[in-house]
Amino acid sequence: MRQSNVKSICMTGLFIAIVCIGTVVLKLPIPTTTDGYINFGDGFIIIISVMFGGKYGAVSGALGSALADIILGSPHWAVFTFIIKGLMGLTAGAIKNYMNEKSYFFSVRNISAAFLSEIIMVVGYFMCGVLLKGYFMTPDSGKFAESGAINMFEYGVIQASSSALQNLIQAAGSIIIFIFIGFALHNAKISRLAE
């Protein structure tokens, strides 16, 4: 196996672990919700995507975040998380214009990469929430549909909307994490790992 392949595999494994640990361990509680928190995982996905490319961002985002769902006791979300976080990484990697520490970290494209990837997260979890909470997870949805009061889709929308605020707060927190930790890593010239 060539040295570059070994390095790529090692970096991918490291990034998957960073995203997983950032999601499972590094959390800040959200005072406006009863059980919500801002995790560092999304911020790390954006940092990895911008500094090392969409391939690393997509793989580490998809696998690290899905693994975190399983560890945190939400395996029913793991497949959806795999898709959503993978798309976040791909999107951020496709938009960014960061090459190395000589690049501008605070460019319009890098900041846009963060915002667009978080929009994917919020919209993606809302859509998946409608599906999961309206059709598969909630036994009450069938009762509402049978009574004619509300159909299963409407019930799913109502239930998914309840977590939309938490996802918006998570998105804002992730962008802040990207800006502060990403800038610190930029100054530390961490992108040399990819050379």
C-alpha positions as CSV (number, residue, x, y, z in Angstrom):
1,M,0.0,0.0,0.0
2,R,1.3,3.4,-0.9
3,Q,2.2,5.9,1.8
4,S,-0.4,8.4,0.5
5,N,-3.2,5.8,0.8
6,V,-2.1,4.9,4.4
7,K,-2.1,8.6,5.3
8,S,-5.5,9.1,3.7
9,I,-7.0,6.1,5.6
10,C,-5.4,7.4,8.9
11,M,-6.8,10.9,8.4
12,T,-10.2,9.6,7.5
13,G,-10.3,7.5,10.7
14,L,-9.1,10.4,12.8
15,F,-11.7,12.7,11.3
16,I,-14.5,10.2,11.9
17,A,-13.4,9.9,15.5
18,I,-13.3,13.7,15.9
19,V,-16.8,14.1,14.6
20,C,-18.2,11.3,16.7
21,I,-16.5,12.5,19.9
22,G,-17.5,16.1,19.1
23,T,-21.2,14.9,18.9
24,V,-21.2,12.5,21.8
25,V,-18.9,14.2,24.3
26,L,-18.5,17.9,23.5
27,K,-21.9,19.4,24.2
28,L,-23.3,22.7,25.5
29,P,-26.9,22.6,26.9
30,I,-29.5,24.8,25.2
31,P,-31.4,26.7,28.0
32,T,-34.5,27.1,25.8
33,T,-35.2,23.4,25.5
34,T,-35.7,20.7,28.1
35,D,-33.2,18.2,26.6
36,G,-31.5,20.0,23.8
37,Y,-27.8,20.8,23.4
38,I,-25.3,22.1,20.9
39,N,-22.8,19.5,20.0
40,F,-19.5,20.3,18.3
41,G,-19.9,17.6,15.6
42,D,-21.4,19.7,12.9
43,G,-18.8,22.4,13.4
44,F,-16.1,19.8,13.0
45,I,-17.7,18.5,9.8
46,I,-17.5,22.0,8.3
47,I,-14.0,22.6,9.5
48,I,-12.8,19.3,8.0
49,S,-14.7,19.9,4.7
50,V,-13.3,23.4,4.3
51,M,-9.7,22.6,5.4
52,F,-9.3,19.2,3.9
53,G,-12.0,18.8,1.2
54,G,-15.5,17.4,0.7
55,K,-14.4,13.8,0.5
56,Y,-13.0,13.9,4.1
57,G,-16.0,16.0,5.3
58,A,-18.6,13.8,3.8
59,V,-17.1,10.5,5.0
60,S,-16.3,11.8,8.5
61,G,-19.7,13.5,8.8
62,A,-21.7,10.6,7.6
63,L,-19.9,7.8,9.6
64,G,-18.9,9.9,12.7
65,S,-22.4,11.3,13.1
66,A,-24.3,8.0,12.4
67,L,-22.0,6.3,14.9
68,A,-22.8,9.0,17.4
69,D,-26.6,8.4,16.9
70,I,-26.1,4.7,17.6
71,I,-24.0,5.4,20.7
72,L,-26.5,8.0,22.0
73,G,-29.4,5.5,21.7
74,S,-31.0,6.8,18.5
75,P,-30.2,4.1,15.9
76,H,-33.5,4.9,14.1
77,W,-31.9,8.2,13.1
78,A,-28.6,6.8,12.0
79,V,-29.4,6.2,8.3
80,F,-31.0,9.7,8.0
81,T,-28.0,11.2,9.8
82,F,-25.6,9.4,7.5
83,I,-27.2,11.0,4.4
84,I,-27.8,14.5,5.9
85,K,-24.3,14.8,7.4
86,G,-22.7,13.3,4.3
87,L,-24.4,15.9,2.2
88,M,-23.3,18.7,4.6
89,G,-19.7,17.6,4.1
90,L,-20.0,17.3,0.3
91,T,-21.7,20.7,0.1
92,A,-19.2,22.6,2.3
93,G,-16.3,20.9,0.4
94,A,-17.7,21.9,-3.0
95,I,-18.2,25.5,-2.1
96,K,-15.1,26.4,0.0
97,N,-12.0,28.0,-1.5
98,Y,-9.5,27.2,1.2
99,M,-6.3,25.5,0.1
100,N,-3.9,25.9,3.0
101,E,-2.8,28.3,5.7
102,K,-1.9,30.9,3.1
103,S,-5.6,31.0,2.0
104,Y,-8.1,33.5,3.6
105,F,-10.1,31.6,6.2
106,F,-12.8,34.3,6.4
107,S,-13.7,34.3,2.7
108,V,-17.3,34.6,1.4
109,R,-17.2,31.1,0.0
110,N,-16.0,29.5,3.2
111,I,-18.6,31.3,5.3
112,S,-21.2,30.4,2.7
113,A,-20.1,26.8,2.9
114,A,-20.9,26.8,6.6
115,F,-24.3,28.4,6.2
116,L,-25.4,26.2,3.3
117,S,-24.3,23.0,5.0
118,E,-26.3,24.0,8.1
119,I,-29.4,24.7,6.0
120,I,-29.1,21.2,4.7
121,M,-29.0,19.9,8.3
122,V,-32.1,21.9,9.4
123,V,-34.2,21.1,6.3
124,G,-33.0,17.5,6.2
125,Y,-33.9,16.7,9.8
126,F,-37.2,18.4,9.4
127,M,-38.1,16.3,6.3
128,C,-36.9,13.1,8.0
129,G,-38.7,14.1,11.2
130,V,-42.0,14.3,9.3
131,L,-41.4,10.8,7.9
132,L,-40.2,9.2,11.2
133,K,-42.5,11.0,13.6
134,G,-45.6,11.0,11.4
135,Y,-45.5,7.6,9.9
136,F,-43.2,5.2,11.8
137,M,-42.4,6.2,15.4
138,T,-45.6,7.6,16.8
139,P,-48.5,5.3,17.5
140,D,-50.8,8.3,18.1
141,S,-50.5,9.4,14.5
142,G,-52.7,6.4,13.4
143,K,-55.3,7.3,16.0
144,F,-55.5,10.9,14.8
145,A,-55.7,9.8,11.2
146,E,-58.5,7.4,11.9
147,S,-60.5,10.0,13.8
148,G,-60.3,12.4,10.8
149,A,-58.9,15.1,13.1
150,I,-55.5,15.1,11.4
151,N,-53.7,13.0,8.9
152,M,-50.4,11.3,9.5
153,F,-48.5,13.8,7.3
154,E,-49.9,16.8,9.3
155,Y,-49.1,15.0,12.5
156,G,-45.5,14.5,11.3
157,V,-45.1,18.1,10.4
158,I,-46.4,19.2,13.8
159,Q,-44.0,16.8,15.6
160,A,-41.0,17.7,13.3
161,S,-41.7,21.4,13.8
162,S,-41.2,21.0,17.6
163,S,-37.5,20.2,17.0
164,A,-36.9,22.8,14.3
165,L,-35.9,25.5,16.9
166,Q,-33.4,23.2,18.5
167,N,-31.9,22.4,15.0
168,L,-31.7,26.1,14.2
169,I,-29.9,26.8,17.5
170,Q,-27.6,23.8,16.7
171,A,-26.9,25.3,13.3
172,A,-26.0,28.7,14.7
173,G,-23.8,27.1,17.3
174,S,-22.1,25.0,14.7
175,I,-21.3,28.1,12.6
176,I,-19.8,29.8,15.7
177,I,-17.7,26.7,16.4
178,F,-16.6,26.6,12.8
179,I,-15.5,30.3,12.9
180,F,-13.6,30.2,16.3
181,I,-12.1,26.7,16.3
182,G,-11.6,26.8,12.5
183,F,-9.7,30.1,12.7
184,A,-7.6,28.8,15.6
185,L,-6.7,25.7,13.5
186,H,-6.0,27.9,10.5
187,N,-3.5,30.0,12.6
188,A,-2.0,26.7,13.8
189,K,-1.4,25.7,10.2
190,I,-3.3,22.4,10.7
191,S,-3.9,22.1,7.0
192,R,-0.3,20.9,6.6
193,L,-1.6,17.5,7.7
194,A,-2.9,17.0,4.1
195,E,0.4,17.6,2.5
